[in-house]
Amino acid sequence: MLTFYFICLLVGLIFAVLSFIFSGGFEADVDVGAGVDVGADVGIDADFGHDIAGHDVGIGEVHFPLFSPIVIACFVTAFGGGGIVGLKVFPFLPIASLAFAIGSGLLVGLLAGLLVMKIYKSAATNAVTNARALSGSIAEVTEPIPAAGVGAITFSGKGGRVTGPARSEENQDIKRHAMVTITRVVGGLYYVREHVDEKLRDVPAEPAKAQGGDSK
């Protein structure tokens, strides 16, 4: 049993280190319908509000990451370590040491899962806040937006220029290089309407009034 627990401890530690490295160091992959990508995969299922600029957006329900690589690695590591300790405490009761190992694994796995959930929810909250802040931002159309279709816009965001798909809020054609205002973000799609300056440019000029009257 001691060898088995040592193997579990070693495998768990290696698995935990590899999971941490390849997951980008406990970053969370958060998609809140705003094209906001916060990083790696920690195996969490979350239900988010769908309209970032609306009034019904929330973080929603974040489910416990039962099959997250980090949680599994922590469980296996704690199981092996707890089994070794259990054999020391109960040298003549292998069942007791096994129970101690299982209890240790469940406890550490639970704590790891709760920590991952907290990190994930914090990242999601920041992402929603950033997405809401986009409402009212000015962007430039890089691909024409048809009345019933999708084009593309670019705007200044944190860390540089951000490009994303866009649809007209008013179901009107918007030409390339036009300036638009972001009204809301839904499912990674930016809804925009033409900036007031663009609308003024499209207003036809009034014809000049004839001066001096009609010639007789």
Summary of the structure (lengths in Angstrom):
residues: 216
radius of gyration: 28.5
end to end distance: 118.1
largest distance: 125.9
contacts: 674
relative contact order: 0.14
helix: 41%
strand: 19%
